[in-house]
């Protein structure tokens, strides 16, 4: 079996272990067994996370991190191989990254003397709200993570290095009215009409381009859900709109919250459900410079939220780098190219053994 075929089969096996958020235990067990088989035993583990590190070498420590959970299935389980593609739930986001991590761990024994010390972290519940994140628990349980010099979060980036990330506010905007018969609407107050008027500023908000660390992040706000109405002949008295604000790293969470309140105006009642902070752009780290040189890669902005923000809050330089294509994440036809897996593994092998 060729190395590319081995990678594809590893990924397909991972895809076919269902691990929707909150149900990562079986995949964690499999990952731990495979890592133990190559001599990497968990330094710490729980039901839905595990951290692996080799014997100390005195070399700079690079943590390769990946989340094990996926969004719910959309008729895309089980996965399958189709020519150049591995197809199935989580193939791009981010079991492709996990497959590369496993194959890299299997290859460590055959590499020449390493120039960095690779650690591996697998954790679940990333596709859930920030409040469900396991990373704060992991940081508390593993104080030795302070030894890490660079974090590579194996999120889908199409094998580019993407630095920083957007902040992410999830909010509800509610509009109240007075119910009435639709034949006599003047006796009530139509909450849908109030919402149509009240959402105009949000709907018309322009994209803001923000330069941070030499990279351009696009700040956007969207109304993502709307619920209201009782029946065709009833003037509704309540509407709830879901709002998602992806804000640039030049804003603090408090500043982003204030900006969203400004856009929401006074017509509705805004409730912040969660506010995940952005991540700074880590450009000065010498290990990152070496990785970029080895892979011939430019630095791009991460136009999304990822756990690099949580690593940054814990004091780590962290960037996103993985074989999955972000444009194919969370789709019914989610897939990843076998050549992208091979490229990612080759770059990381050269980086570790350079």
C-alpha positions as CSV (number, residue, x, y, z in Angstrom):
1,X,0.0,0.0,0.0
2,X,1.4,3.4,-0.9
3,X,1.7,6.2,1.7
4,X,-1.2,8.1,0.0
5,X,-3.4,5.0,0.1
6,X,-2.5,4.5,3.8
7,X,-3.5,8.1,4.5
8,X,-6.8,7.8,2.6
9,X,-7.7,4.6,4.5
10,X,-6.8,6.1,7.8
11,X,-9.1,9.1,7.1
12,X,-11.9,6.9,5.9
13,X,-11.7,4.8,9.0
14,X,-11.9,8.0,11.1
15,X,-14.8,9.3,9.1
16,X,-16.7,6.1,9.7
17,X,-16.4,6.4,13.5
18,X,-19.4,8.6,14.1
19,X,-18.4,11.4,16.5
20,X,-21.0,14.1,16.4
21,X,-20.4,16.6,19.2
22,X,-21.0,15.0,22.6
23,X,-20.4,11.5,21.2
24,X,-16.6,11.5,20.8
25,X,-15.7,8.6,23.1
26,X,-15.4,5.8,20.6
27,X,-13.1,7.9,18.3
28,X,-11.0,9.0,21.3
29,X,-10.5,5.4,22.3
30,X,-9.5,4.4,18.7
31,X,-7.0,7.3,18.5
32,X,-5.5,6.4,21.9
33,X,-5.1,2.8,20.8
34,X,-3.4,3.8,17.6
35,X,-1.0,6.2,19.3
36,X,-0.1,3.6,21.9
37,X,0.7,1.2,19.1
38,X,3.5,3.5,18.0
39,X,4.8,4.1,21.6
40,X,3.0,7.4,22.3
41,X,1.0,6.9,25.5
42,X,-1.3,9.6,26.8
43,X,0.3,12.0,29.3
44,X,-3.2,12.9,30.3
45,X,-6.6,11.7,29.1
46,X,-10.3,11.9,29.8
47,X,-13.3,10.4,28.1
48,X,-13.3,12.9,25.2
49,X,-9.7,14.2,25.1
50,X,-6.2,12.9,25.2
51,X,-2.7,14.6,25.2
52,X,0.4,12.7,23.9
53,X,4.0,13.7,24.2
54,X,7.3,11.8,23.7
55,X,10.2,11.7,26.1
56,X,11.6,15.2,26.7
57,X,14.3,16.0,24.1
58,X,15.1,19.6,25.0
59,X,14.0,20.7,21.5
60,X,11.3,23.3,20.9
61,X,7.9,21.9,21.5
62,X,5.2,22.0,18.7
63,X,1.7,21.0,19.7
64,X,-0.4,19.5,16.9
65,X,-4.1,19.9,18.0
66,X,-7.3,18.6,16.5
67,X,-10.9,18.3,17.4
68,X,-12.6,14.9,17.2
69,X,-16.2,16.0,16.9
70,X,-18.3,16.8,13.8
71,X,-21.6,18.6,13.1
72,X,-24.6,16.3,12.7
73,X,-24.8,14.0,9.7
74,X,-26.6,15.1,6.5
75,X,-26.9,11.7,4.9
76,X,-23.1,11.6,4.5
77,X,-22.3,8.6,6.7
78,X,-20.7,6.2,6.0
79,X,-18.0,7.8,4.0
80,X,-16.3,6.3,0.9
81,X,-13.4,6.7,-1.4
82,X,-14.1,8.1,-4.9
83,X,-11.1,8.5,-7.1
84,X,-8.9,11.3,-5.6
85,X,-11.4,12.1,-2.9
86,X,-12.3,10.8,0.6
87,X,-15.9,11.7,1.1
88,X,-18.0,11.8,4.3
89,X,-19.0,13.6,7.4
90,X,-16.1,15.4,8.9
91,X,-13.7,14.5,6.1
92,X,-12.6,18.2,5.7
93,X,-13.4,19.5,9.2
94,X,-11.4,18.1,10.6
95,X,-10.7,14.4,10.4
96,X,-8.3,15.0,7.6
97,X,-6.1,16.8,10.1
98,X,-6.5,13.9,12.6
99,X,-5.5,11.4,9.9
100,X,-2.3,13.4,9.2
101,X,-1.6,13.6,12.9
102,X,-1.9,9.8,13.2
103,X,0.3,9.1,10.2
104,X,2.9,11.6,11.4
105,X,3.0,9.8,14.8
106,X,3.5,6.5,13.0
107,X,6.3,8.0,11.0
108,X,8.3,9.5,13.9
109,X,10.4,6.4,14.4
110,X,11.6,6.4,10.9
111,X,12.6,10.1,10.7
112,X,16.0,11.5,11.0
113,X,16.9,13.4,14.2
114,X,14.0,15.8,15.0
115,X,14.6,19.5,15.3
116,X,11.4,20.0,17.2
117,X,9.5,17.9,19.8
118,X,6.0,17.1,18.5
119,X,3.1,16.8,20.9
120,X,-0.4,15.7,19.9
121,X,-3.7,16.8,21.4
122,X,-7.1,15.4,20.5
123,X,-10.3,17.0,22.0
124,X,-14.0,17.0,21.5
125,X,-16.9,19.5,21.7
126,X,-15.3,22.1,19.4
127,X,-18.4,22.3,17.2
128,X,-20.5,23.4,20.1
129,X,-20.9,26.8,21.8
130,X,-17.8,28.2,23.5
131,X,-19.3,27.4,26.9
132,X,-18.9,23.7,26.1
133,X,-15.2,24.0,25.2
134,X,-13.0,21.4,26.8
135,X,-9.8,23.5,26.4
136,X,-10.0,25.3,29.7
137,X,-10.3,22.0,31.5
138,X,-7.3,20.7,29.5
139,X,-5.2,23.7,30.3
140,X,-6.0,23.3,34.0
141,X,-5.2,19.5,34.0
142,X,-2.0,19.9,32.0
143,X,0.1,22.7,33.4
144,X,3.1,21.4,31.4
145,X,1.5,22.8,28.3
146,X,3.4,26.0,29.3
147,X,6.4,24.3,27.6
148,X,4.7,24.5,24.1
149,X,6.5,26.9,21.8
150,X,4.0,26.8,18.9
151,X,0.5,25.4,18.4
152,X,-0.6,24.1,15.0
153,X,-4.4,23.8,15.1
154,X,-5.2,21.3,12.3
155,X,-8.3,23.1,11.1
156,X,-9.1,23.1,7.4
157,X,-7.0,25.7,5.6
158,X,-6.4,24.0,2.3
159,X,-2.7,23.6,3.4
160,X,-2.1,27.3,3.9
161,X,-1.1,28.9,7.2
162,X,-3.9,31.0,8.5
163,X,-3.2,33.3,11.4
164,X,-5.5,34.9,14.0
165,X,-9.2,34.4,13.8
166,X,-12.4,36.4,14.0
167,X,-14.4,36.9,17.2
168,X,-17.9,35.3,17.1
169,X,-21.0,36.7,18.8
170,X,-24.2,34.7,18.7
171,X,-27.2,36.8,19.8
172,X,-31.0,36.9,19.8
173,X,-32.9,40.0,18.8
174,X,-36.6,39.9,19.9
175,X,-39.4,42.1,18.8
176,X,-42.7,42.4,20.7
177,X,-46.2,43.3,19.5
178,X,-49.8,42.8,20.4
179,X,-51.8,39.9,19.0
180,X,-55.0,40.6,17.0
181,X,-57.2,39.2,14.3
182,X,-55.6,39.8,10.9
183,X,-58.9,41.3,9.7
184,X,-58.5,44.0,12.3
185,X,-54.7,44.6,12.5
186,X,-55.2,48.1,13.9
187,X,-56.3,46.5,17.2
188,X,-52.9,44.9,17.6
189,X,-49.2,45.5,16.8
190,X,-47.5,43.3,14.3
191,X,-44.2,42.0,15.6
192,X,-43.1,40.8,12.2
193,X,-43.6,44.3,10.8
194,X,-41.6,45.6,13.8
195,X,-38.9,43.1,13.0
196,X,-38.8,44.1,9.3
197,X,-38.2,47.7,10.3
198,X,-35.8,46.9,13.2
199,X,-33.6,44.6,11.2
200,X,-32.9,47.2,8.4
201,X,-29.6,48.4,10.0
202,X,-28.3,44.9,10.5
203,X,-29.3,43.9,6.9
204,X,-27.7,47.0,5.5
205,X,-24.5,46.9,7.5
206,X,-21.5,47.0,5.2
207,X,-18.6,44.6,5.3
208,X,-15.7,46.2,7.2
209,X,-12.2,45.2,6.2
210,X,-9.7,45.5,9.1
211,X,-6.0,45.3,8.8
212,X,-4.4,43.3,11.7
213,X,-0.8,42.2,11.6
214,X,-0.6,42.9,7.9
215,X,-3.6,40.7,7.2
216,X,-7.1,41.7,6.1
217,X,-10.0,40.3,8.1
218,X,-13.6,40.9,6.9
219,X,-16.0,41.8,9.7
220,X,-19.6,40.7,8.9
221,X,-23.0,40.6,10.6
222,X,-25.8,38.3,9.5
223,X,-29.4,37.6,10.6
224,X,-29.2,33.8,10.5
225,X,-32.7,32.6,11.8
226,X,-36.1,34.1,12.3
227,X,-39.1,32.7,14.1
228,X,-42.6,34.2,14.6
229,X,-46.2,33.9,13.8
230,X,-49.1,31.8,15.0
231,X,-51.5,31.3,12.1
232,X,-52.4,32.9,8.8
233,X,-55.2,34.9,10.4
234,X,-53.4,36.2,13.5
235,X,-51.3,39.3,13.9
236,X,-48.2,37.9,15.7
237,X,-47.1,39.4,19.0
238,X,-43.5,38.1,19.1
239,X,-40.6,37.5,16.7
240,X,-37.1,36.2,17.5
241,X,-34.2,36.7,15.1
242,X,-30.9,35.0,15.4
243,X,-27.9,37.2,14.8
244,X,-24.3,36.3,14.2
245,X,-21.5,38.9,14.3
246,X,-18.1,37.8,13.1
247,X,-15.8,40.6,14.3
248,X,-12.2,41.5,13.4
249,X,-9.3,41.0,15.9
250,X,-8.9,44.7,16.2
251,X,-12.0,44.8,18.5
252,X,-12.2,43.6,22.0
253,X,-15.2,41.4,22.9
254,X,-16.7,44.4,24.8
255,X,-16.2,46.7,21.8
256,X,-17.8,44.1,19.5
257,X,-20.8,43.8,21.9
258,X,-21.2,47.6,21.9
259,X,-21.1,47.7,18.1
260,X,-23.7,45.0,17.7
261,X,-26.0,46.9,20.2
262,X,-25.5,49.9,18.0
263,X,-26.5,48.0,14.9
264,X,-29.5,46.4,16.6
265,X,-31.0,49.8,17.5
266,X,-33.7,50.4,20.0
267,X,-36.6,48.6,18.4
268,X,-35.7,45.2,19.6
269,X,-34.4,43.5,22.7
270,X,-30.9,42.1,22.2
271,X,-29.5,39.2,24.2
272,X,-25.9,38.0,23.8
273,X,-25.9,34.2,23.9
274,X,-22.1,33.8,23.5
275,X,-19.1,36.0,22.7
276,X,-16.0,34.1,21.6
277,X,-13.0,36.4,21.5
278,X,-10.8,36.7,18.4
279,X,-7.2,35.6,18.2
280,X,-4.2,37.9,17.5
281,X,-2.0,37.3,14.5
282,X,1.1,35.4,15.7
283,X,3.8,36.4,13.1
284,X,7.0,36.8,15.1
285,X,7.4,33.1,16.2
286,X,10.6,31.7,14.6
287,X,9.1,28.2,14.4
288,X,6.3,29.6,12.3
289,X,8.8,31.3,10.1
290,X,10.6,28.0,9.5
291,X,7.3,26.2,8.8
292,X,6.4,28.8,6.2
293,X,9.8,28.6,4.6
294,X,9.7,24.8,4.4
295,X,6.2,24.7,2.9
296,X,6.7,27.8,0.7
297,X,3.5,29.2,2.3
298,X,2.2,32.7,2.6
299,X,0.4,33.9,5.7
300,X,-3.4,34.3,5.4
301,X,-6.1,35.5,7.7
302,X,-8.5,33.0,9.3
303,X,-11.9,34.2,8.2
304,X,-13.7,32.2,10.9
305,X,-13.4,31.5,14.6
306,X,-11.2,28.6,15.7
307,X,-9.6,27.4,19.0
308,X,-6.5,29.4,18.2
309,X,-8.3,32.1,20.2
310,X,-8.4,29.9,23.3
311,X,-4.7,28.9,22.9
312,X,-3.8,32.6,22.5
313,X,-5.8,33.5,25.7
314,X,-3.7,30.8,27.5
315,X,-0.5,32.5,26.3
316,X,0.4,30.4,23.3
317,X,1.4,31.4,19.7
318,X,-1.1,29.5,17.6
319,X,-2.0,29.3,13.9
320,X,-4.3,27.2,11.8
321,X,-2.8,24.7,9.3
322,X,-4.6,21.6,7.9
323,X,-5.3,19.7,4.7
324,X,-9.1,20.2,4.7
325,X,-10.6,22.8,2.5
326,X,-12.7,25.3,4.5
327,X,-15.0,25.7,1.5
328,X,-16.0,22.1,1.8
329,X,-16.5,22.0,5.6
330,X,-20.0,21.2,7.0
331,X,-21.4,20.4,3.6
332,X,-23.6,17.5,2.6
333,X,-20.9,16.6,0.0
334,X,-18.0,17.2,2.4
335,X,-14.7,15.7,1.1
336,X,-11.0,16.1,1.0
337,X,-8.4,15.4,-1.7
338,X,-5.9,12.6,-1.0
339,X,-3.2,14.8,-2.5
340,X,-4.0,17.4,0.1
341,X,-3.5,14.8,2.8
342,X,-0.1,13.8,1.4
343,X,1.0,17.4,1.0
344,X,0.2,18.2,4.6
345,X,2.0,15.2,5.9
346,X,5.1,15.8,3.7
347,X,5.4,19.4,5.0
348,X,5.1,18.4,8.6
349,X,7.6,15.6,8.2
350,X,10.1,18.1,6.8
351,X,9.3,20.6,9.5
352,X,9.9,18.1,12.3
353,X,13.1,16.6,10.8
354,X,14.6,19.7,9.2
